[in-house]
Structure formats: C-alpha cells, structure tokens
Amino acid sequence: MLIERADFADLNDLAAHRQACWERQRDYVAASSPLLRRAWRGVAPPLRLEALAELPLIDKEMLRESQRSQPPFGDYLAAAPERIARIHRTSGTTGTAMNLALSAADAHETAVVGARAQAAGGLGPGHRVVHCLNYRLWMGGYSDHATLEATGAAVVPFGVGETRLLIQTIRELGVTALSCTPSFPAVLERTIAEHFPALNPRDLGLKLGLFGGEAGLDDPAFRRRLEATWGFKARNANYGVSDAFCNFAGQSEVDDDLHFMALDVLHPELVAPDSGAVLPWREGEAGELVLTHVGRECQPLVRFRSGDIIRLTGTGRAACGRSAPRFRVVGRSDDMVVVRGVNAFPAQIAAVLNRHDALSGEYRIVLAGAGPYDVLPVEAEMAERVRDAPEALAATVAAAIRRDLGLTARVTLLPFGALPRSEGKTRRVIRKDKP
C-alpha cells in the first residue's frame, strides 16, 4: 500500500507501515511462492522485519534457474496468471534476460514510486520530456514512460534509433527534458556534428537531462561535462533494480546523492558482499543492497541481492526536506575487478578519466580470463579535438589510478570514436572468457 509523499514522511511512521504490510505479505509469499518456500527449507518467515536475517538471501541465479525450470515466469510467480497486466524483460546486460510480470497494482506502484524520483529531479507539469530508452520489452521503456507521465509532464515516446529524427523532434515540439542513459548524449553529439553542423547541443534548448540505466552520473566531472555541453541540469533520476523494482531512487534538485524513494513498498538491508552478513543501516556504511517487497503481487522477492554495492551518505532529513535516506552506488558486485587484492569498480576508473580534458570520457576495461589480475587493462578514448595523444598522458592517467585507487593500470589511448556508443546500456567491463 502506497503512502502519499512517502519520500517526505516520518521514518518511524514508514517503518510501522512496512511492518504492517509485511505481516500480510509474509503469509502471501509463504503460501504462493514455491521458490521462496524451497529456499527457506521449512523455516517460517519471521513476523518482524528486523528478524529477516533468519532467512537466506535470494540471488539472480536462483531466479534464472526458476525461469529455466518453470518458464516463462518461474515458480516465484505468486499471483494467478490472469492477474498479469504487463510483461517486460530485463536488458540481459549481466547475463540471461529475465521475464518480468506485473499486476495492475504492481504497475501502478511502480509508476508512483518512479515519479517521486523523476519529480525530485525537477520534472513536472509544463515539461515536455522525450523518452529515449528501448520500448521493446525492456522495463526501462514503457514502465519508465509511465513514471514520467505520473509527474504530470507531457511525454514524447521516442525510444532508440533514428537520432536525426530525434534531433528534429526536439526542435519541432519544443522538448524541454531528455530521458535516456548517461552514455546516450554522446551518440546525439555525434549526430549533431555530422548532420546539423550549424547547431551545437545547447541550441536545442533542453533544460533537464534525466538519466538512468548506467553508472557514471554520480561523478561530478562527468556531470559538469554534460551540463557544459548541453546547457541542461543533469540528474540521476532513474535508479532501479529491474528484477525487484524499476525505479526507486533519484537525485533531488539540491542533493547530489540518490534518495531511496520507496520506503513504503520496499524494505532495504545492507549485507557484506562476500559473506552476506547483515551490516548496520547507518550513515557511512557500505555494502550490497538487499531488497524485500512488502506488497508485490506477481513476483514478490524476499531478501533479494541487488548486486549493487552502495554507501549510505545520509539517514536524517535532507536539505530538500525529504526523509528518504541518501546513498551513492559504489559499483556492481559482478563488475568488480580484483587487482592484486584491491577491489576496483568501473565508476572509480571513470572518475579518474573524467578529470582529464584530453579524454572523451569513453572507456572500457578488457579482461582476459577469469583472473586474478596483476594489472588493470584500461582503454581510454581521446577527446574529439585531440588529434595526437600526448606522449605522457597514458602514463599520467595510470599514475593517477595508482595514486587514487592503489591499482596498477595499463592505459591504452584510442582515437576519438574508436569505442562504440550505445543507445542502450554501455558495457564497461568486457570479459573475453564470456560471450
């Protein structure tokens, strides 16, 4: 059950609300989810949310195996099939794509919570927002469209592809906001340079850039580069974990950290990524985010490992007035690379690269074999205006990675345009032992 303006509500009231919802949800999932009953091995789910650690963690591979053995939705589909109102599929960026089922109530809940995140970033009535995520089954397409509409903004459902037409559409319709992945503006910049040479991105008049689906926007240097190029305010307004909840966190207009907007429908925990041990939910703590639905109908999850490593940066009321806890995403457990015992995440590498004006910000980490690794191989792309790579730049960047992250890196500089631009999610870690 949703609470109006839950992102501003008293945290004690929200905790009591979640507990009341869980007391109903626990009986529902115990009766209706064979996957969860199997995982619990006869242990009854606890009455109190504080005791959830008595239950084992659920991970992505368990969901994949469930859908392989019980296609198409797995045996964690708790509702009757006729209750399904919408079907999506995950992007498959980190493995086999998953089929996602939503009831009408699940879809409504998704739109309302997602709208809190988009509205916090500044979107609302009076805006015309063009939505440029893939509408073909991916949750980020139509479900994110619904969240944008729920803010009161007028939504232009463009999708991906035909970037020349997109530029024309933005100009002709007076679009004021852009919704896409953080890497997509680079695709548009190339289209403008090639087909609209009299224009620069700022000429389009966009006021707001709303981003999600990839890491990167938490890096201040990357955000400054976007805002300087496009003239809009850039917001990470669309953070989610598709298997659990499409969009439940975003930056506000006055806070750079992500706000957890779903405390009325999701119960969060932090666990140690290696052991799964519960960590305290307190400011400054870092760990893997674990999520429990307290009201989901179709595919309810209890103690689902998101794979995202986050750091809690605030648990009191924020400068924007929201009570929603704040956090930053450190990286993904499946993108973590261990170099001589040091954990490294792509976002950390990006933060170093984005400090160098001679680089475009595009990069990838190409790994051979399963590791362990002695050296981190980084391919970094030069900025468009740089024709010849400064001889010492690769060494300078490698030294910065060593100084800031304690990692030995082998930096290879590539000409502008050498790395692929993606209209969907961009893969930063390429493992040659995987397809």
RALIN-V469375 format. One record per residue. N is the residue number from 1. PHI is phi in whole degrees, -180 to 180 (999 if undefined). OMEGA is omega in degrees with one decimal (none if undefined). NEAR is the number of other C-alpha atoms within 8 Angstrom. Layout:
# RALIN-V469375
N&PHI&OMEGA&NEAR ; N&PHI&OMEGA&NEAR
This chain:
# RALIN-V469375
1&999&-178.0&6 ; 2&-81&172.0&7 ; 3&-110&179.4&6 ; 4&-62&179.5&4 ; 5&52&-178.4&7 ; 6&-62&-179.7&12 ; 7&-69&176.7&12 ; 8&-109&-171.4&9 ; 9&-73&177.0&10 ; 10&-65&-175.5&7 ; 11&-64&177.6&7 ; 12&-66&177.1&6 ; 13&-64&178.9&8 ; 14&-65&178.9&12 ; 15&-62&178.0&10 ; 16&-65&178.2&8 ; 17&-63&179.7&9 ; 18&-61&-179.7&14 ; 19&-62&179.1&10 ; 20&-63&178.1&8 ; 21&-65&-178.3&11 ; 22&-63&-179.0&12 ; 23&-62&173.8&10 ; 24&-82&-175.0&8 ; 25&-65&-177.5&11 ; 26&-60&178.7&11 ; 27&-69&-179.4&8 ; 28&-64&-176.1&8 ; 29&-71&178.6&11 ; 30&-63&-178.9&12 ; 31&-87&-165.5&7 ; 32&-117&-176.3&10 ; 33&-116&177.6&13 ; 34&-58&179.5&10 ; 35&-59&-178.5&9 ; 36&-68&177.9&12 ; 37&-61&179.5&10 ; 38&-65&-179.8&8 ; 39&-65&-176.6&8 ; 40&-80&174.4&11 ; 41&53&175.3&6 ; 42&85&177.8&6 ; 43&-83&179.2&6 ; 44&-70&177.3&6 ; 45&-63&-177.0&10 ; 46&-68&178.4&9 ; 47&-73&-175.7&8 ; 48&-98&177.0&8 ; 49&-60&-179.2&8 ; 50&-63&-178.0&5 ; 51&-101&-178.0&8 ; 52&-58&-179.5&10 ; 53&-61&174.3&7 ; 54&-67&-178.8&7 ; 55&-95&177.1&9 ; 56&-72&175.6&8 ; 57&-79&175.7&9 ; 58&-108&-179.4&11 ; 59&-123&-174.9&9 ; 60&-61&-177.5&8 ; 61&-65&176.4&6 ; 62&-65&177.5&8 ; 63&-69&178.3&10 ; 64&-60&-179.5&11 ; 65&-63&177.8&9 ; 66&-62&-179.4&14 ; 67&-75&175.3&14 ; 68&-67&-176.1&9 ; 69&-86&-179.2&7 ; 70&-132&-178.2&9 ; 71&-68&-0.7&8 ; 72&-94&-171.4&7 ; 73&-110&-179.1&12 ; 74&81&-179.4&14 ; 75&-90&166.4&11 ; 76&-103&167.9&15 ; 77&-72&-172.7&13 ; 78&-92&-178.4&12 ; 79&-93&174.6&10 ; 80&-63&-176.6&7 ; 81&-54&-179.4&5 ; 82&-70&176.9&5 ; 83&-81&-178.7&9 ; 84&-69&179.7&13 ; 85&-108&-177.3&10 ; 86&-151&-179.4&9 ; 87&-124&176.0&10 ; 88&-128&173.9&10 ; 89&-140&177.7&11 ; 90&-70&-176.6&13 ; 91&-71&-177.7&6 ; 92&76&-177.3&8 ; 93&-59&-176.0&8 ; 94&-108&178.5&5 ; 95&147&-178.1&5 ; 96&-60&177.8&7 ; 97&-65&-177.4&9 ; 98&-110&176.3&10 ; 99&-88&-175.5&11 ; 100&-117&-179.9&11 ; 101&-116&177.8&13 ; 102&-126&167.6&14 ; 103&-79&176.5&12 ; 104&-61&179.2&10 ; 105&-68&177.1&8 ; 106&-61&-178.7&11 ; 107&-66&178.5&12 ; 108&-64&178.6&8 ; 109&-59&179.4&9 ; 110&-62&-178.9&13 ; 111&-66&-176.6&14 ; 112&-66&-178.8&10 ; 113&-67&177.5&13 ; 114&-61&179.0&16 ; 115&-65&176.2&13 ; 116&-60&-178.7&12 ; 117&-68&-179.4&18 ; 118&-67&179.7&16 ; 119&-67&178.0&10 ; 120&-61&178.0&12 ; 121&-77&176.3&14 ; 122&116&-178.6&9 ; 123&-82&178.1&13 ; 124&-178&179.2&9 ; 125&-54&-178.0&8 ; 126&100&177.1&7 ; 127&-86&165.7&11 ; 128&-116&-174.1&12 ; 129&-114&175.9&14 ; 130&-96&-174.7&13 ; 131&-100&-171.2&14 ; 132&-120&170.2&12 ; 133&-112&-173.8&14 ; 134&-66&179.4&11 ; 135&-83&-173.0&10 ; 136&-82&177.1&5 ; 137&76&-175.1&10 ; 138&-61&178.7&12 ; 139&-57&-178.3&13 ; 140&-66&179.7&12 ; 141&-81&-173.2&15 ; 142&-69&-178.5&9 ; 143&-63&175.9&12 ; 144&-66&173.9&13 ; 145&-56&-178.8&12 ; 146&-64&177.6&9 ; 147&-66&178.8&15 ; 148&-64&178.1&16 ; 149&-62&-176.9&11 ; 150&-67&175.3&10 ; 151&-79&-175.2&13 ; 152&97&178.6&9 ; 153&-77&172.0&14 ; 154&-86&-172.4&10 ; 155&-109&174.1&11 ; 156&-103&-174.0&8 ; 157&-83&-172.5&8 ; 158&-90&-175.9&9 ; 159&80&-177.4&10 ; 160&-114&-178.0&10 ; 161&91&177.4&5 ; 162&51&-174.8&6 ; 163&-67&175.7&9 ; 164&-63&177.9&9 ; 165&-64&178.7&7 ; 166&-63&178.5&9 ; 167&-59&179.2&11 ; 168&-64&-179.0&8 ; 169&-64&178.3&9 ; 170&-58&-177.9&12 ; 171&-72&-173.9&9 ; 172&-72&-175.1&7 ; 173&-95&-179.0&6 ; 174&64&179.8&8 ; 175&-64&-177.9&15 ; 176&-112&-176.7&12 ; 177&-141&-178.4&14 ; 178&-121&177.4&13 ; 179&-117&-174.9&12 ; 180&-168&173.1&12 ; 181&-80&179.7&14 ; 182&-62&-179.2&12 ; 183&-84&-175.2&12 ; 184&-68&177.8&12 ; 185&-55&177.4&8 ; 186&-65&175.4&8 ; 187&-65&179.9&11 ; 188&-67&179.1&10 ; 189&-61&178.0&9 ; 190&-66&178.3&8 ; 191&-62&178.7&11 ; 192&-63&-178.7&14 ; 193&-64&-175.5&10 ; 194&-84&-170.5&7 ; 195&-118&178.8&7 ; 196&-133&-171.6&8 ; 197&-62&179.5&8 ; 198&-81&-177.7&4 ; 199&-104&160.5&8 ; 200&-126&-173.8&9 ; 201&-53&-178.5&10 ; 202&-66&-178.4&10 ; 203&-66&-179.0&6 ; 204&-73&174.9&9 ; 205&78&178.0&9 ; 206&-69&-178.7&13 ; 207&-102&-171.3&9 ; 208&-145&172.6&13 ; 209&-115&-177.1&13 ; 210&-111&-168.6&15 ; 211&-125&176.4&14 ; 212&-171&176.2&12 ; 213&90&-179.8&11 ; 214&-145&172.3&9 ; 215&-80&171.8&10 ; 216&128&-172.0&9 ; 217&-74&176.1&11 ; 218&-72&178.7&11 ; 219&-79&-176.6&10 ; 220&-58&-178.7&7 ; 221&-66&178.3&9 ; 222&-64&180.0&13 ; 223&-65&178.7&11 ; 224&-60&179.4&8 ; 225&-64&177.5&8 ; 226&-61&-175.7&11 ; 227&-67&178.6&11 ; 228&-68&-178.1&8 ; 229&-75&-170.9&8 ; 230&-102&-179.8&9 ; 231&77&177.1&12 ; 232&-108&171.4&12 ; 233&-87&-177.0&8 ; 234&-98&-179.8&11 ; 235&-131&166.1&14 ; 236&-82&-169.9&14 ; 237&-111&-168.9&15 ; 238&-150&176.9&15 ; 239&-98&177.6&12 ; 240&-159&176.7&11 ; 241&-128&-164.9&9 ; 242&-53&-178.1&9 ; 243&-64&-176.8&8 ; 244&-107&-175.6&11 ; 245&-162&-171.5&9 ; 246&-60&-176.5&15 ; 247&-151&-179.0&14 ; 248&-136&178.7&14 ; 249&-154&177.9&15 ; 250&-166&177.0&18 ; 251&-82&174.5&15 ; 252&-92&-179.4&16 ; 253&-70&-177.3&10 ; 254&-122&179.8&6 ; 255&-124&179.8&10 ; 256&-81&-178.2&8 ; 257&-80&176.4&12 ; 258&-74&175.0&13 ; 259&-102&177.0&13 ; 260&-80&-168.9&13 ; 261&-93&-167.2&13 ; 262&-121&-176.5&11 ; 263&-69&174.1&14 ; 264&-88&-175.7&13 ; 265&-129&180.0&11 ; 266&-127&174.4&11 ; 267&-103&-178.0&11 ; 268&-96&170.2&9 ; 269&-137&168.7&10 ; 270&-116&175.4&13 ; 271&-132&173.4&13 ; 272&-69&-175.3&11 ; 273&-59&-176.3&9 ; 274&-83&-174.6&4 ; 275&-99&-174.8&6 ; 276&80&179.1&8 ; 277&-66&-178.4&6 ; 278&-70&177.1&9 ; 279&-110&179.5&10 ; 280&-66&175.9&6 ; 281&-86&-176.7&8 ; 282&-148&-178.4&8 ; 283&-57&179.0&9 ; 284&94&-178.1&8 ; 285&-78&177.7&11 ; 286&-126&178.2&9 ; 287&180&179.1&12 ; 288&-80&179.8&15 ; 289&-78&177.9&14 ; 290&-119&-171.6&12 ; 291&-126&175.5&15 ; 292&-129&172.9&12 ; 293&-73&174.3&12 ; 294&-112&178.6&11 ; 295&-162&-176.8&10 ; 296&-72&-177.4&9 ; 297&-95&-167.8&11 ; 298&-78&-177.1&13 ; 299&-128&-176.8&12 ; 300&-68&179.2&15 ; 301&-122&177.7&12 ; 302&-127&-179.6&10 ; 303&58&179.4&12 ; 304&-86&177.9&13 ; 305&-77&-177.4&12 ; 306&-73&-173.1&10 ; 307&85&179.9&9 ; 308&-93&175.2&11 ; 309&-95&-177.2&14 ; 310&-123&172.5&13 ; 311&-123&177.0&13 ; 312&-73&-177.0&15 ; 313&-111&178.6&12 ; 314&-170&178.3&12 ; 315&-125&173.7&11 ; 316&-97&-179.7&6 ; 317&-67&-174.0&10 ; 318&-86&-179.7&10 ; 319&-62&179.3&7 ; 320&-80&-179.7&8 ; 321&95&-178.3&7 ; 322&-79&174.1&10 ; 323&-89&-176.4&13 ; 324&-57&179.8&13 ; 325&-59&-179.6&12 ; 326&-107&178.9&12 ; 327&-155&171.8&13 ; 328&-123&177.3&11 ; 329&-87&178.7&9 ; 330&-79&179.5&11 ; 331&168&177.6&13 ; 332&-105&179.8&10 ; 333&-61&-179.7&10 ; 334&-82&173.9&6 ; 335&-102&-179.3&9 ; 336&-69&177.5&11 ; 337&-118&179.5&7 ; 338&-101&-179.9&10 ; 339&-117&-178.3&14 ; 340&51&176.6&9 ; 341&83&179.9&5 ; 342&-103&179.2&8 ; 343&-79&179.7&8 ; 344&-129&177.4&12 ; 345&-122&-179.8&12 ; 346&-53&-178.2&12 ; 347&-60&178.0&11 ; 348&-69&177.7&10 ; 349&-64&179.7&10 ; 350&-59&-178.9&12 ; 351&-61&177.4&11 ; 352&-72&-177.7&12 ; 353&-63&-175.7&11 ; 354&-71&176.1&12 ; 355&-83&-176.3&7 ; 356&-107&-177.2&7 ; 357&-65&-179.9&7 ; 358&-78&179.0&7 ; 359&-108&-178.4&12 ; 360&-79&-173.5&12 ; 361&98&176.8&12 ; 362&-81&-178.0&8 ; 363&-160&168.3&11 ; 364&-157&178.8&11 ; 365&-113&-175.4&12 ; 366&-108&-174.9&11 ; 367&-109&176.2&11 ; 368&-106&178.9&8 ; 369&81&-173.8&7 ; 370&-91&-178.1&7 ; 371&88&5.8&5 ; 372&-70&-174.6&7 ; 373&-117&175.3&8 ; 374&-93&-176.1&7 ; 375&-136&176.6&10 ; 376&-94&-179.0&12 ; 377&-87&-176.4&11 ; 378&-115&171.1&12 ; 379&-103&-176.8&12 ; 380&-120&-175.3&15 ; 381&-97&178.7&16 ; 382&-74&174.0&14 ; 383&-67&-173.7&12 ; 384&-60&-175.1&9 ; 385&-77&-177.1&4 ; 386&-92&-177.8&9 ; 387&-89&-179.7&6 ; 388&-119&-179.4&4 ; 389&-67&175.1&8 ; 390&-55&-172.7&6 ; 391&-56&-173.5&5 ; 392&-91&-172.1&6 ; 393&-65&-179.1&8 ; 394&-59&179.0&11 ; 395&-67&179.2&8 ; 396&-64&179.3&8 ; 397&-66&178.3&11 ; 398&-61&178.9&12 ; 399&-66&178.6&8 ; 400&-67&177.3&9 ; 401&-64&178.6&14 ; 402&-65&-177.4&11 ; 403&-68&-172.6&8 ; 404&-84&-172.0&7 ; 405&-117&-179.1&8 ; 406&72&-176.8&8 ; 407&-114&170.7&13 ; 408&-88&-176.9&11 ; 409&-121&170.3&11 ; 410&-109&-173.4&9 ; 411&-99&175.5&12 ; 412&-110&-179.9&9 ; 413&-92&-178.9&10 ; 414&-119&177.8&10 ; 415&-67&179.0&10 ; 416&-56&179.1&11 ; 417&90&-177.2&7 ; 418&-72&-179.5&7 ; 419&-94&-177.1&9 ; 420&-68&170.0&5 ; 421&-97&-176.1&9 ; 422&-118&172.4&9 ; 423&-87&174.2&11 ; 424&-115&179.4&9 ; 425&-81&179.1&10 ; 426&-95&177.2&8 ; 427&-86&-179.9&7 ; 428&-98&178.4&8 ; 429&-109&180.0&10 ; 430&-109&178.2&9 ; 431&-106&-173.7&11 ; 432&-70&176.8&9 ; 433&-85&178.4&7 ; 434&-121&178.6&4 ; 435&-69&none&4
